[in-house]
C-alpha cells in the first residue's frame, strides 16, 4: 500500500493511497524538502535544498546543489529509483530541478521537473 503524502483521509474515510509512480515522486519531494536534522530518527535525511532560500541563485550554487541532491537520492532512494539524468539550473530567482529516472520496481522511465524560487 502506498500512503498518499501528505497524509489524509480519502472519500471513504480511509487513509488515502496513490499509485506507485506518484508515491515514488512523493518520496523524492520529501527527500528534497526535508532539512537536515528535521527527522528525529533520521537526522541526516535531506538534500540541502532548504538551506537556499536566502542564498544567491548562481550557477555555482546550482551545481553544488546538483551534487547534494544526487548524493541524497543515492543514499536514501537507491532501492526505489535509478537516476538517468539530473539537471539543476538557475535563472533569475528561479531554481529548476529536472530529474529523469527509472522506477526499479516496474522499470518505468519518468521525468519530473520541480521549480522553486530562491534568493536573488
ROTIGU-854725 format. One record per residue: x, y, z of N, C-alpha, C in turn; residue number from 1. Coordinates in Angstrom, 3 decimals. Example, Ala and Ser with C-alpha at 12.3 -4.5 7.8 and 13.67 -1.06 7.14 Angstrom:
<pts>
pt n_xx 13.190 n_yy -5.690 n_zz 7.800 ca_xx 12.300 ca_yy -4.500 ca_zz 7.800 c_xx 13.200 c_yy -3.300 c_zz 7.800 seq 1
pt n_xx 12.850 n_yy -2.250 n_zz 7.080 ca_xx 13.670 ca_yy -1.060 ca_zz 7.140 c_xx 12.900 c_yy 0.030 c_zz 7.870 seq 2
</pts>
This chain:
<pts>
pt n_xx 0.846 n_yy -1.168 n_zz 0.000 ca_xx 0.000 ca_yy 0.000 ca_zz 0.000 c_xx 0.897 c_yy 1.238 c_zz 0.000 seq 1
pt n_xx 0.595 n_yy 2.181 n_zz -0.876 ca_xx 1.347 ca_yy 3.428 ca_zz -0.984 c_xx 0.514 c_yy 4.551 c_zz -0.389 seq 2
pt n_xx 0.870 n_yy 4.963 n_zz 0.820 ca_xx 0.138 ca_yy 6.021 ca_zz 1.509 c_xx 0.420 c_yy 7.350 c_zz 0.825 seq 3
pt n_xx -0.648 n_yy 8.085 n_zz 0.539 ca_xx -0.525 ca_yy 9.392 ca_zz -0.109 c_xx 0.098 c_yy 10.386 c_zz 0.862 seq 4
pt n_xx 0.958 n_yy 11.269 n_zz 0.329 ca_xx 1.597 ca_yy 12.280 ca_zz 1.156 c_xx 1.123 c_yy 13.639 c_zz 0.691 seq 5
pt n_xx 0.696 n_yy 14.478 n_zz 1.472 ca_xx 0.668 ca_yy 14.409 ca_zz 2.905 c_xx -0.533 c_yy 13.594 c_zz 3.362 seq 6
pt n_xx -0.375 n_yy 12.972 n_zz 4.504 ca_xx -1.369 ca_yy 12.029 ca_zz 4.993 c_xx -2.723 c_yy 12.696 c_zz 5.088 seq 7
pt n_xx -3.747 n_yy 11.982 n_zz 4.635 ca_xx -5.112 ca_yy 12.497 ca_zz 4.673 c_xx -6.078 c_yy 11.329 c_zz 4.552 seq 8
pt n_xx -7.370 n_yy 11.618 n_zz 4.732 ca_xx -8.411 ca_yy 10.626 ca_zz 4.531 c_xx -8.935 c_yy 10.715 c_zz 3.104 seq 9
pt n_xx -9.321 n_yy 9.575 n_zz 2.514 ca_xx -9.962 ca_yy 9.603 ca_zz 1.206 c_xx -11.473 c_yy 9.770 c_zz 1.384 seq 10
pt n_xx -12.231 n_yy 9.707 n_zz 0.307 ca_xx -13.669 ca_yy 9.923 ca_zz 0.357 c_xx -14.405 c_yy 8.872 c_zz 1.176 seq 11
pt n_xx -13.808 n_yy 7.696 n_zz 1.315 ca_xx -14.434 ca_yy 6.620 ca_zz 2.088 c_xx -14.066 c_yy 6.685 c_zz 3.576 seq 12
pt n_xx -13.223 n_yy 7.649 n_zz 3.953 ca_xx -12.823 ca_yy 7.791 ca_zz 5.346 c_xx -11.619 c_yy 6.951 c_zz 5.730 seq 13
pt n_xx -10.988 n_yy 6.318 n_zz 4.742 ca_xx -9.785 ca_yy 5.512 ca_zz 4.996 c_xx -8.550 c_yy 6.353 c_zz 4.670 seq 14
pt n_xx -7.387 n_yy 5.835 n_zz 5.017 ca_xx -6.138 ca_yy 6.508 ca_zz 4.669 c_xx -6.010 c_yy 6.566 c_zz 3.156 seq 15
pt n_xx -5.756 n_yy 7.747 n_zz 2.626 ca_xx -5.639 ca_yy 7.922 ca_zz 1.177 c_xx -4.382 c_yy 7.233 c_zz 0.665 seq 16
pt n_xx -4.511 n_yy 6.612 n_zz -0.484 ca_xx -3.387 ca_yy 5.942 ca_zz -1.129 c_xx -3.192 c_yy 6.524 c_zz -2.528 seq 17
pt n_xx -2.085 n_yy 6.170 n_zz -3.153 ca_xx -1.798 ca_yy 6.618 ca_zz -4.516 c_xx -1.096 c_yy 5.494 c_zz -5.257 seq 18
pt n_xx -0.946 n_yy 5.653 n_zz -6.567 ca_xx -0.252 ca_yy 4.630 ca_zz -7.337 c_xx 1.261 c_yy 4.719 c_zz -7.088 seq 19
pt n_xx 1.986 n_yy 3.706 n_zz -7.527 ca_xx 3.412 ca_yy 3.626 ca_zz -7.229 c_xx 4.228 c_yy 4.783 c_zz -7.813 seq 20
pt n_xx 4.013 n_yy 5.181 n_zz -9.080 ca_xx 4.799 ca_yy 6.316 ca_zz -9.599 c_xx 4.577 c_yy 7.603 c_zz -8.797 seq 21
pt n_xx 3.345 n_yy 7.865 n_zz -8.402 ca_xx 3.070 ca_yy 9.061 ca_zz -7.592 c_xx 3.735 c_yy 8.945 c_zz -6.225 seq 22
pt n_xx 3.727 n_yy 7.746 n_zz -5.657 ca_xx 4.363 ca_yy 7.526 ca_zz -4.357 c_xx 5.876 c_yy 7.758 c_zz -4.451 seq 23
pt n_xx 6.496 n_yy 7.294 n_zz -5.527 ca_xx 7.938 ca_yy 7.494 ca_zz -5.712 c_xx 8.252 c_yy 8.988 c_zz -5.829 seq 24
pt n_xx 7.445 n_yy 9.726 n_zz -6.597 ca_xx 7.657 ca_yy 11.176 ca_zz -6.712 c_xx 7.485 c_yy 11.851 c_zz -5.360 seq 25
pt n_xx 6.524 n_yy 11.419 n_zz -4.580 ca_xx 6.320 ca_yy 11.991 ca_zz -3.242 c_xx 7.519 c_yy 11.719 c_zz -2.341 seq 26
pt n_xx 8.122 n_yy 10.533 n_zz -2.462 ca_xx 9.328 ca_yy 10.244 ca_zz -1.678 c_xx 10.477 c_yy 11.159 c_zz -2.100 seq 27
pt n_xx 10.611 n_yy 11.422 n_zz -3.401 ca_xx 11.642 ca_yy 12.332 ca_zz -3.892 c_xx 11.412 c_yy 13.729 c_zz -3.330 seq 28
pt n_xx 10.174 n_yy 14.200 n_zz -3.390 ca_xx 9.850 ca_yy 15.530 ca_zz -2.866 c_xx 10.126 c_yy 15.610 c_zz -1.361 seq 29
pt n_xx 9.777 n_yy 14.562 n_zz -0.623 ca_xx 10.044 ca_yy 14.559 ca_zz 0.815 c_xx 11.538 c_yy 14.659 c_zz 1.080 seq 30
pt n_xx 12.331 n_yy 13.931 n_zz 0.318 ca_xx 13.778 ca_yy 13.979 ca_zz 0.491 c_xx 14.328 c_yy 15.370 c_zz 0.172 seq 31
pt n_xx 13.853 n_yy 15.951 n_zz -0.924 ca_xx 14.360 ca_yy 17.264 ca_zz -1.327 c_xx 13.964 c_yy 18.366 c_zz -0.357 seq 32
pt n_xx 12.757 n_yy 18.287 n_zz 0.199 ca_xx 12.238 ca_yy 19.373 ca_zz 1.023 c_xx 12.296 c_yy 19.084 c_zz 2.525 seq 33
pt n_xx 13.153 n_yy 18.154 n_zz 2.916 ca_xx 13.405 ca_yy 17.896 ca_zz 4.331 c_xx 14.766 c_yy 18.488 c_zz 4.676 seq 34
pt n_xx 14.794 n_yy 19.287 n_zz 5.720 ca_xx 16.048 ca_yy 19.896 ca_zz 6.166 c_xx 16.821 c_yy 18.908 c_zz 7.040 seq 35
pt n_xx 18.120 n_yy 18.923 n_zz 6.934 ca_xx 18.954 ca_yy 18.070 ca_zz 7.782 c_xx 18.640 c_yy 18.358 c_zz 9.248 seq 36
pt n_xx 18.444 n_yy 17.300 n_zz 10.017 ca_xx 18.123 ca_yy 17.443 ca_zz 11.430 c_xx 16.633 c_yy 17.508 c_zz 11.716 seq 37
pt n_xx 15.818 n_yy 17.596 n_zz 10.687 ca_xx 14.372 ca_yy 17.716 ca_zz 10.870 c_xx 13.736 c_yy 16.407 c_zz 11.345 seq 38
pt n_xx 14.226 n_yy 15.278 n_zz 10.878 ca_xx 13.680 ca_yy 13.979 ca_zz 11.260 c_xx 14.436 c_yy 13.452 c_zz 12.480 seq 39
pt n_xx 13.696 n_yy 13.137 n_zz 13.522 ca_xx 14.313 ca_yy 12.720 ca_zz 14.784 c_xx 15.119 c_yy 11.440 c_zz 14.624 seq 40
pt n_xx 14.546 n_yy 10.430 n_zz 13.990 ca_xx 15.233 ca_yy 9.145 ca_zz 13.864 c_xx 16.168 c_yy 9.077 c_zz 12.648 seq 41
pt n_xx 16.122 n_yy 10.066 n_zz 11.793 ca_xx 16.989 ca_yy 10.133 ca_zz 10.615 c_xx 17.535 c_yy 11.548 c_zz 10.460 seq 42
pt n_xx 18.411 n_yy 11.980 n_zz 11.369 ca_xx 18.872 ca_yy 13.379 ca_zz 11.351 c_xx 19.677 c_yy 13.752 c_zz 10.113 seq 43
pt n_xx 20.214 n_yy 12.784 n_zz 9.385 ca_xx 20.996 ca_yy 13.108 ca_zz 8.192 c_xx 20.175 c_yy 13.029 c_zz 6.909 seq 44
pt n_xx 18.857 n_yy 12.785 n_zz 7.016 ca_xx 17.981 ca_yy 12.768 ca_zz 5.850 c_xx 17.801 c_yy 14.190 c_zz 5.331 seq 45
pt n_xx 17.875 n_yy 14.372 n_zz 4.029 ca_xx 17.685 ca_yy 15.681 ca_zz 3.422 c_xx 18.655 c_yy 15.886 c_zz 2.276 seq 46
pt n_xx 18.451 n_yy 16.995 n_zz 1.551 ca_xx 19.272 ca_yy 17.244 ca_zz 0.368 c_xx 20.041 c_yy 18.556 c_zz 0.409 seq 47
pt n_xx 19.754 n_yy 19.417 n_zz 1.370 ca_xx 20.401 ca_yy 20.718 ca_zz 1.413 c_xx 19.639 c_yy 21.794 c_zz 0.674 seq 48
pt n_xx 18.560 n_yy 21.424 n_zz 0.000 ca_xx 17.780 ca_yy 22.390 ca_zz -0.781 c_xx 17.195 c_yy 23.499 c_zz 0.082 seq 49
pt n_xx 16.740 n_yy 23.176 n_zz 1.276 ca_xx 16.093 ca_yy 24.173 ca_zz 2.116 c_xx 17.071 c_yy 25.152 c_zz 2.762 seq 50
pt n_xx 18.346 n_yy 24.985 n_zz 2.526 ca_xx 19.331 ca_yy 25.940 ca_zz 3.016 c_xx 19.488 c_yy 27.116 c_zz 2.059 seq 51
pt n_xx 18.780 n_yy 27.081 n_zz 0.919 ca_xx 18.982 ca_yy 28.069 ca_zz -0.127 c_xx 18.043 c_yy 29.271 c_zz -0.185 seq 52
pt n_xx 16.959 n_yy 29.362 n_zz 0.565 ca_xx 16.021 ca_yy 30.458 ca_zz 0.329 c_xx 16.639 c_yy 31.850 c_zz 0.275 seq 53
pt n_xx 17.697 n_yy 32.107 n_zz 1.021 ca_xx 18.290 ca_yy 33.438 ca_zz 1.012 c_xx 19.695 c_yy 33.440 c_zz 0.413 seq 54
pt n_xx 20.039 n_yy 32.373 n_zz -0.287 ca_xx 21.335 ca_yy 32.286 ca_zz -0.956 c_xx 21.240 c_yy 32.894 c_zz -2.344 seq 55
pt n_xx 22.346 n_yy 33.378 n_zz -2.861 ca_xx 22.310 ca_yy 33.891 ca_zz -4.235 c_xx 22.033 c_yy 32.736 c_zz -5.203 seq 56
pt n_xx 21.217 n_yy 32.986 n_zz -6.200 ca_xx 20.881 ca_yy 31.966 ca_zz -7.182 c_xx 21.869 c_yy 32.055 c_zz -8.333 seq 57
pt n_xx 22.974 n_yy 31.353 n_zz -8.186 ca_xx 24.039 ca_yy 31.384 ca_zz -9.178 c_xx 24.256 c_yy 29.990 c_zz -9.763 seq 58
pt n_xx 24.885 n_yy 29.896 n_zz -10.916 ca_xx 25.189 ca_yy 28.578 ca_zz -11.480 c_xx 26.069 c_yy 27.731 c_zz -10.560 seq 59
pt n_xx 26.937 n_yy 28.378 n_zz -9.788 ca_xx 27.805 ca_yy 27.636 ca_zz -8.863 c_xx 26.982 c_yy 26.980 c_zz -7.748 seq 60
pt n_xx 26.019 n_yy 27.717 n_zz -7.219 ca_xx 25.143 ca_yy 27.159 ca_zz -6.176 c_xx 24.298 c_yy 26.034 c_zz -6.761 seq 61
pt n_xx 23.791 n_yy 26.209 n_zz -7.974 ca_xx 23.000 ca_yy 25.172 ca_zz -8.633 c_xx 23.842 c_yy 23.915 c_zz -8.848 seq 62
pt n_xx 25.100 n_yy 24.090 n_zz -9.238 ca_xx 25.988 ca_yy 22.946 ca_zz -9.426 c_xx 26.256 c_yy 22.202 c_zz -8.139 seq 63
pt n_xx 26.500 n_yy 22.936 n_zz -7.068 ca_xx 26.722 ca_yy 22.302 ca_zz -5.765 c_xx 25.466 c_yy 21.574 c_zz -5.303 seq 64
pt n_xx 24.322 n_yy 22.187 n_zz -5.542 ca_xx 23.060 ca_yy 21.560 ca_zz -5.157 c_xx 22.816 c_yy 20.291 c_zz -5.954 seq 65
pt n_xx 23.217 n_yy 20.266 n_zz -7.204 ca_xx 23.065 ca_yy 19.062 ca_zz -8.032 c_xx 23.791 c_yy 17.883 c_zz -7.392 seq 66
pt n_xx 25.007 n_yy 18.104 n_zz -6.951 ca_xx 25.764 ca_yy 17.019 ca_zz -6.311 c_xx 25.128 c_yy 16.612 c_zz -4.986 seq 67
pt n_xx 24.644 n_yy 17.573 n_zz -4.248 ca_xx 23.984 ca_yy 17.288 ca_zz -2.970 c_xx 22.716 c_yy 16.462 c_zz -3.180 seq 68
pt n_xx 21.917 n_yy 16.825 n_zz -4.172 ca_xx 20.680 ca_yy 16.086 ca_zz -4.467 c_xx 21.002 c_yy 14.675 c_zz -4.943 seq 69
pt n_xx 21.973 n_yy 14.554 n_zz -5.832 ca_xx 22.346 ca_yy 13.242 ca_zz -6.343 c_xx 22.833 c_yy 12.328 c_zz -5.217 seq 70
pt n_xx 23.643 n_yy 12.859 n_zz -4.328 ca_xx 24.137 ca_yy 12.065 ca_zz -3.202 c_xx 22.995 c_yy 11.643 c_zz -2.286 seq 71
pt n_xx 22.059 n_yy 12.555 n_zz -2.015 ca_xx 20.930 ca_yy 12.231 ca_zz -1.148 c_xx 20.053 c_yy 11.153 c_zz -1.767 seq 72
pt n_xx 19.775 n_yy 11.263 n_zz -3.059 ca_xx 18.949 ca_yy 10.246 ca_zz -3.725 c_xx 19.658 c_yy 8.903 c_zz -3.720 seq 73
pt n_xx 20.953 n_yy 8.889 n_zz -3.989 ca_xx 21.691 ca_yy 7.632 ca_zz -3.985 c_xx 21.733 c_yy 7.016 c_zz -2.597 seq 74
pt n_xx 21.790 n_yy 7.837 n_zz -1.561 ca_xx 21.837 ca_yy 7.315 ca_zz -0.200 c_xx 20.477 c_yy 6.793 c_zz 0.253 seq 75
pt n_xx 19.413 n_yy 7.546 n_zz -0.016 ca_xx 18.111 ca_yy 7.245 ca_zz 0.583 c_xx 17.118 c_yy 6.567 c_zz -0.353 seq 76
pt n_xx 17.258 n_yy 6.740 n_zz -1.660 ca_xx 16.253 ca_yy 6.194 ca_zz -2.577 c_xx 16.836 c_yy 5.285 c_zz -3.657 seq 77
pt n_xx 18.051 n_yy 4.814 n_zz -3.483 ca_xx 18.691 ca_yy 3.971 ca_zz -4.497 c_xx 17.924 c_yy 2.677 c_zz -4.746 seq 78
pt n_xx 17.187 n_yy 2.197 n_zz -3.756 ca_xx 16.399 ca_yy 0.980 ca_zz -3.942 c_xx 15.068 c_yy 1.260 c_zz -4.649 seq 79
pt n_xx 14.699 n_yy 2.529 n_zz -4.795 ca_xx 13.426 ca_yy 2.915 ca_zz -5.408 c_xx 13.628 c_yy 3.398 c_zz -6.845 seq 80
pt n_xx 14.632 n_yy 4.254 n_zz -7.064 ca_xx 14.853 ca_yy 4.819 ca_zz -8.397 c_xx 16.311 c_yy 4.716 c_zz -8.814 seq 81
pt n_xx 16.509 n_yy 4.727 n_zz -10.111 ca_xx 17.846 ca_yy 4.826 ca_zz -10.692 c_xx 17.882 c_yy 6.109 c_zz -11.504 seq 82
pt n_xx 18.784 n_yy 7.004 n_zz -11.164 ca_xx 18.873 ca_yy 8.296 ca_zz -11.840 c_xx 19.453 c_yy 8.111 c_zz -13.236 seq 83
pt n_xx 18.743 n_yy 8.627 n_zz -14.232 ca_xx 19.256 ca_yy 8.642 ca_zz -15.594 c_xx 19.889 c_yy 9.997 c_zz -15.896 seq 84
pt n_xx 19.248 n_yy 11.058 n_zz -15.402 ca_xx 19.758 ca_yy 12.404 ca_zz -15.634 c_xx 19.247 c_yy 13.324 c_zz -14.538 seq 85
pt n_xx 20.117 n_yy 14.179 n_zz -14.048 ca_xx 19.748 ca_yy 15.176 ca_zz -13.048 c_xx 20.330 c_yy 16.502 c_zz -13.488 seq 86
pt n_xx 19.458 n_yy 17.489 n_zz -13.653 ca_xx 19.899 ca_yy 18.812 ca_zz -14.070 c_xx 19.331 c_yy 19.840 c_zz -13.104 seq 87
pt n_xx 20.187 n_yy 20.657 n_zz -12.549 ca_xx 19.768 ca_yy 21.748 ca_zz -11.669 c_xx 20.248 c_yy 23.028 c_zz -12.329 seq 88
pt n_xx 19.305 n_yy 23.923 n_zz -12.624 ca_xx 19.678 ca_yy 25.169 ca_zz -13.292 c_xx 19.074 c_yy 26.358 c_zz -12.561 seq 89
pt n_xx 19.732 n_yy 27.491 n_zz -12.714 ca_xx 19.271 ca_yy 28.718 ca_zz -12.070 c_xx 19.137 c_yy 29.804 c_zz -13.116 seq 90
pt n_xx 18.049 n_yy 30.539 n_zz -12.997 ca_xx 17.839 ca_yy 31.688 ca_zz -13.864 c_xx 17.039 c_yy 32.715 c_zz -13.087 seq 91
pt n_xx 17.597 n_yy 33.900 n_zz -12.939 ca_xx 16.999 ca_yy 34.949 ca_zz -12.110 c_xx 16.768 c_yy 34.385 c_zz -10.707 seq 92
pt n_xx 15.552 n_yy 34.403 n_zz -10.208 ca_xx 15.259 ca_yy 33.887 ca_zz -8.865 c_xx 14.598 c_yy 32.515 c_zz -8.917 seq 93
pt n_xx 14.727 n_yy 31.826 n_zz -10.047 ca_xx 14.081 ca_yy 30.530 ca_zz -10.225 c_xx 15.118 c_yy 29.420 c_zz -10.272 seq 94
pt n_xx 14.891 n_yy 28.400 n_zz -9.464 ca_xx 15.737 ca_yy 27.205 ca_zz -9.461 c_xx 14.901 c_yy 26.067 c_zz -10.034 seq 95
pt n_xx 15.428 n_yy 25.397 n_zz -11.053 ca_xx 14.708 ca_yy 24.311 ca_zz -11.712 c_xx 15.492 c_yy 23.026 c_zz -11.543 seq 96
pt n_xx 14.804 n_yy 21.997 n_zz -11.059 ca_xx 15.405 ca_yy 20.671 ca_zz -10.890 c_xx 14.678 c_yy 19.737 c_zz -11.848 seq 97
pt n_xx 15.410 n_yy 19.170 n_zz -12.786 ca_xx 14.839 ca_yy 18.207 ca_zz -13.734 c_xx 15.488 c_yy 16.863 c_zz -13.475 seq 98
pt n_xx 14.650 n_yy 15.880 n_zz -13.156 ca_xx 15.137 ca_yy 14.555 ca_zz -12.795 c_xx 14.508 c_yy 13.507 c_zz -13.704 seq 99
pt n_xx 15.346 n_yy 12.816 n_zz -14.450 ca_xx 14.904 ca_yy 11.677 ca_zz -15.256 c_xx 15.382 c_yy 10.425 c_zz -14.525 seq 100
pt n_xx 14.482 n_yy 9.476 n_zz -14.340 ca_xx 14.820 ca_yy 8.297 ca_zz -13.564 c_xx 13.989 c_yy 7.094 c_zz -13.998 seq 101
pt n_xx 14.422 n_yy 5.925 n_zz -13.543 ca_xx 13.708 ca_yy 4.675 ca_zz -13.785 c_xx 13.249 c_yy 4.128 c_zz -12.446 seq 102
pt n_xx 11.975 n_yy 3.751 n_zz -12.371 ca_xx 11.463 ca_yy 3.104 ca_zz -11.162 c_xx 11.969 c_yy 1.670 c_zz -11.152 seq 103
pt n_xx 12.696 n_yy 1.292 n_zz -10.132 ca_xx 13.296 ca_yy -0.037 ca_zz -10.088 c_xx 12.249 c_yy -1.158 c_zz -10.023 seq 104
pt n_xx 11.137 n_yy -0.925 n_zz -9.335 ca_xx 10.134 ca_yy -1.977 ca_zz -9.165 c_xx 9.384 c_yy -2.297 c_zz -10.456 seq 105
pt n_xx 9.221 n_yy -1.302 n_zz -11.333 ca_xx 8.416 ca_yy -1.506 ca_zz -12.536 c_xx 9.192 c_yy -1.328 c_zz -13.835 seq 106
pt n_xx 10.347 n_yy -0.675 n_zz -13.783 ca_xx 11.109 ca_yy -0.392 ca_zz -14.985 c_xx 10.605 c_yy 0.814 c_zz -15.749 seq 107
pt n_xx 9.579 n_yy 1.477 n_zz -15.216 ca_xx 9.004 ca_yy 2.654 ca_zz -15.875 c_xx 9.987 c_yy 3.813 c_zz -15.825 seq 108
pt n_xx 10.148 n_yy 4.496 n_zz -16.960 ca_xx 11.011 ca_yy 5.661 ca_zz -17.024 c_xx 10.162 c_yy 6.909 c_zz -16.875 seq 109
pt n_xx 10.624 n_yy 7.822 n_zz -16.029 ca_xx 9.860 ca_yy 9.041 ca_zz -15.746 c_xx 10.795 c_yy 10.242 c_zz -15.761 seq 110
pt n_xx 10.220 n_yy 11.402 n_zz -16.019 ca_xx 10.933 ca_yy 12.663 ca_zz -15.920 c_xx 10.034 c_yy 13.633 c_zz -15.176 seq 111
pt n_xx 10.549 n_yy 14.220 n_zz -14.111 ca_xx 9.793 ca_yy 15.187 ca_zz -13.321 c_xx 10.616 c_yy 16.460 c_zz -13.186 seq 112
pt n_xx 9.916 n_yy 17.589 n_zz -13.151 ca_xx 10.558 ca_yy 18.878 ca_zz -13.009 c_xx 9.978 c_yy 19.594 c_zz -11.812 seq 113
pt n_xx 10.851 n_yy 20.090 n_zz -10.940 ca_xx 10.451 ca_yy 20.857 ca_zz -9.770 c_xx 11.013 c_yy 22.264 c_zz -9.925 seq 114
pt n_xx 10.176 n_yy 23.258 n_zz -9.731 ca_xx 10.582 ca_yy 24.643 ca_zz -9.920 c_xx 10.298 c_yy 25.398 c_zz -8.631 seq 115
pt n_xx 11.265 n_yy 26.203 n_zz -8.174 ca_xx 11.088 ca_yy 26.976 ca_zz -6.962 c_xx 11.796 c_yy 28.313 c_zz -7.040 seq 116
pt n_xx 11.473 n_yy 29.154 n_zz -6.101 ca_xx 12.078 ca_yy 30.489 ca_zz -6.011 c_xx 13.125 c_yy 30.489 c_zz -4.899 seq 117
pt n_xx 14.261 n_yy 31.118 n_zz -5.173 ca_xx 15.318 ca_yy 31.270 ca_zz -4.168 c_xx 15.757 c_yy 32.715 c_zz -4.147 seq 118
pt n_xx 16.705 n_yy 33.025 n_zz -3.298 ca_xx 17.196 ca_yy 34.404 ca_zz -3.181 c_xx 17.735 c_yy 34.944 c_zz -4.489 seq 119
pt n_xx 17.691 n_yy 36.255 n_zz -4.634 ca_xx 18.127 ca_yy 36.871 ca_zz -5.900 c_xx 19.608 c_yy 37.082 c_zz -5.946 seq 120
</pts>
